[in-house]
Amino acid sequence: MIRQLFTVSTMIMALGMAPAQAYGGTRIQETNQSKDGQCTGTIIDPTGEPVIGATVTVKGKQGGTITDFDGKFALSDVNRGATICISYIGFEPVEMVWKGGEINLTMKEDSKTLNEVVVVGYGTQKKVNVTGAVSMVNKDVLENRPVTSVTQALQGEVPGLNLSVSNSGGSLDGTMNINIRGTGTLNSGSNSSPLVLVDGVEGDLTNINPNDVESISVLKDAASSSIYGSRAAFGVILVTTKNGNKGKVNVSYSGNVRFNHGIGIPEMANSVEYAKMMNAAQINGGGQAHFSDAQIQKMQDYMDGKLQYPTERNPNSNTWNCWDASYANTNWFDVYYKDWATSQEHNLSLNGGNDKTQWYISGNFLGQNGLLNVGKDRLNRYTLKGKITTELAKWAKVTYNTSWTRQDFERPSYMNGLFFHNVARKFPTQPVTDPNGHYISENEMEQMENGGIQTKNKDFFTNQLAFVFEPIKDWHINVEGTLRVYNNWEHWDVLPVFYYDCDNNAIPMPWAMGSSDYAAGQTRVNEYVYKENYYATNIYSDYSHSFGDHNFKIMGGFNAEKYAVRNISGQKDGLYTPSLPYLSTGSAADQVSGHPDEMAVAGFFGRLNYNYADKYMFEANIRYDGSSRFVGGKRWGTFPSFSGGWNIAREKFFEKISDATTITNLKLRGSWGELGNTRLKSWHPTYSSLGVGTKYGWIVGGALPNWASNPGLVSANLGWETIRSWNVGLDFGLLNNRLTGSFEYFVRSTLDMVGPAPELSSVLGTGVPAENNCDMKSYGFEFQIGWRDNIKDFKYGVNFNISDAQQEVTRYPNESKYLGKYYKGRKLGDIWGYTTIGIAQTDEEMKAHLAKVNQSALGSNWGAGDIMYADLDGDGYVNSGAYTLEDHGDLRIIGNDTPRFNFGLNLDAAWKGFDIRMFFQGTMKRDLWLDGIYFWGAQGGFWQSNAFKEHLDYWTPENKGAYYPRPLWGGRNRQTQTRYLQNGAYCRLKNLTFGYTLPKFITSKAGMQSVRVYMSCENVFTITSLSKIFDPENIGSLYGGSGKTYPLQSTVSFGLNVNF
């Protein structure tokens, strides 16, 4: 009775998840009495239980039915001899000829589903037997999406895998920040990025052709990743590329054309609005209006088309007025960025083979044009890949795997952090060109177009040779050798730029580029060459044995890796001719530097797997690691891990409350483990090294000599960071795995983390080395659930995942608990700030407030339109106290900028060749404190301010309900506070794809296996309460403040896939 109730309730839940009409009507309740032309039957599984919801159709006819709660079905108007098609997820499909009478069928479980394997460290495991925290992504996630790298496609797909936009924003050569289960270190001396392995070789997700990927496994806990040792302390991303197949040669082509549009680009206020806001800020600070009424009227006249030119001749210099002396109405974001930029991608792959040899080759071209509207902004990527596996003997085979990626990138030399800063503060009154058509002085257009080009050419070449020997059945010996070569050549030049006076005379113009200032007419060439050779050797062996229901597997091996790098940089000033910007054409003295470097790691590892009847599972790992970064007794470390699992659904007692079709899988698992981390920022933190250079400041023998400095102090006690983690999880599969999911809870501690150097007396005379003096922990959960089913010809799926992680410092050398540093108990991302009462609407209201609360620590000359802050500690003053945890005055933790509750939602469906996919991604909770020009507009003085449309909602006596306070140059209203703390949560339709696959009877006539056309869109729309000035994913900056970076893009792509 209990089992029947459980089955019925579960089925009701499943019905609720499916479209109501699919189960409506009387078909699910039809009788099984045989009539003329009526086909009836009963479908059961191997255990004798009814298969509920199986699809039953007549081949070649539309319509059909599904089995009811008893596994019964009835089809009317069926001719004898017709082919009956029966299918159900988790079982092998069946086609049979109906000769009349009732069909009684026992369906077979699909061995592919039962034996689905997951790639793990140095091997694979059946998914049902995995006991660690492992998530898997198949190639379907990557296909047909207009993304430039695998990282973009993975965002939101895997719970706990966090990918965020870096400060470079949407730049063509930009990268994404990646972590697994949150930040693992404080980044003071080490980093916590996960290890990326492509076919077992350390690699970079940005260099992979997405079309080559077969599957991706994400190893998230110590038990799963410990086999890879110190490089895998914070998780592993395993990328497996496609292999060759037995049979005839298959040829596949895919290509798409993309149209990219910038998102999160502010809209500038017009010049009149700007001038009035700047005047208000000037007057509110006690000064005089910056723009006169006559100037503002000229701005209005130009906007109304009454004036032909927005600038006038300056009689004192015979140049055209600009900046605040002109009266244009320029939206500089429209000037610098295109509305649309085009890109294209083409991929061609071939695979084939026979019983002894299988091969796969592919080529890919990606050509991207950036959003920049002036100067060059483009990236070309070329990828070639080849993989061949051949049988040398019945007991031996060899695989050769090679890949080459080339990236060619060009952009203006001036396009750096300072460029984005200058765009943000460029006045709308500044014209683009003068009346003669030349770029007007000081608007960066001349520098961007003619001031030089930065070029980057990167080559990644990987070769791997792998042998697999099987001396006896189930004993494998693997020998792998890898060479990866990375070459990077960069060139950037500075060429003379000019502006023109009123008589069209060219005048050399000085300009700044980042931290360098260039005199008028100065030229320079810089070149940089970097070469990295990476060598890896893996030798390992595994043996499997089973007797009865007992299954054992033991594995052990050795791993060694070496990195050898060399870089050379050169600089030459004074080009003989700007048209030949080479080092050899510079007239000044050479400035050359460079050095080699090496680093190595090695380790021994072992693993034992045991499972009993796929019911009880146990795994133990051990890793003995060594690193050249450390010396003496600190060089080697031992790190164990353990995990276990219990598939409750396999227990006999569980059959009393459920059956094999209702609950297919219910596995409880747990793990504990330790890993060492040597991914320190320095390759030689425990070795004394000399600083060397050229052209010392003293002249010796008539020349500036080379120099060498005394070595700094090092700590011989610096050693391993230890990452200790434990994880509990639950995997479930219901209704023959139509409904699947998992839940994880984890705690990860980073112990003896490399932290700041201890504070010693300044008379020491040198820097103090870092120490292992910090601890922190990360804790959180992950949840994933999915439903996949089909209703006749209609197939659909829903997948949702959500994860959360918080990080807390548990040890840090900060005895005073100064808030400007980390301290014990501090959560990463905490935002300390004041509590806002509101904006004073009158001078009297502010005076009444100041009669009770003294705000002089934050500013002076308070009045109407200014912020009133709360005195939380009741001492009559608003201040930060001693700015310590014990004495923080009126400061409180008002928010936290760590992204919380990151989620992904995938909806897909297919019907008769048509398919659609919608993928949503976002963050449910995040606080942001945004600062700088982008957020405030008026700040830091006239020359560091601007006005966007959103900034115009500022307080005036006529606009007392304004969002912003009255504009000011000073910072009294811009204190970190609750009123202007931003909600960074968002939900973005990350991908929307429509596709259609042509019927086979059409494609077969043309000699093609399949043809699919599609339209795919990225970053379609975003739901957020954040200001339109900002994109919630792109709030970083390359030059102070928030948002000063390259915009992200929404993309519309039209593509074609053809298989021959």
Secondary structure, DSSP 8 states (H G I E B T S, - for coil): -HHHHHHHHHHHHHHHHS-GGGG-SSGGG------TT-EEEEEE-TTS-B-TT-EEEETTSS--EE--TTSEEEE-S--TT-EEEEE-TTB--EEEE--SS-EEEE--B-HHHHT-EEEETTEEEEGGG--S-EEEEEGGGTTT---SSHHHHHTTTSTTEEEEE-TTTT-TT--EEEEESS--S-SSSB----EEEETTEE--GGGS-GGGEEEEEEE-SHHHHGGGGGGGTT-EEEEEE----SEEEEEEEEEEEEEEEEES---B--HHHHHHHHHHHHHHTT---SS-HHHHHHHHHHHTT--S-S--EETTTTEE--GGG------HHHHHB-S-EEEEEEEEEEEEE-SSEEEEEEEEEEEEE-SBSSS--EEEEEEEEEEEEEEEETTEEEEEEEEEEEEEEEEETT-SHHHHHHHHT--TTS-SB-TTSSB-TTSSHHHHHHS-EEEEEEEEEEEEEEEEE-SSTTEEEEEEEEEEEEEEEEEEEE---EEE-TT--EEE--EEETTEEE-TT--EEEEEEEEEEEEEEEEEEEEEEEETTEEEEEEEEEEEEEEEEEEEEEEEE-BS-TTS--GGGB-S--EEEEEEEEEEEEEEEEEEEEEETTTEEEEEEEEEEEETTS-GGGSEEEEEEEEEEEEGGGSGGGGGT--TTTEEEEEEEEEEEEEEE--BS-S-TTS---EEESS-SS-BTTB---EEE------TT---EEEEEEEEEEEEEETTTTEEEEEEEEEEEEEEEEE------GGG-S----EEEEEEEEEEEEEEEEEEEEETTEEEEEEEEEEEEEEEEEE-S-TT-BTTS--TT-BTTEEEEB-EEEE-SSHHHHHHHHHH-B-TTT-S---TTSEEE--SSSSSB-S-TTSBSS--TT-EEEEE-S-EEEEEEEEEEEETTEEEEEEEEEEEE-EE---SHHHHSS-SSGGG---BGGGG-B-BTTBTT-SB----SSSTT-SSBSTT-EE--EEEEEEEEEEEE--HHHHGGGT-SEEEEEEEEES--EEE-S-TTSBTTB---SSSSSS-S--EEEEEEEEEEEE-
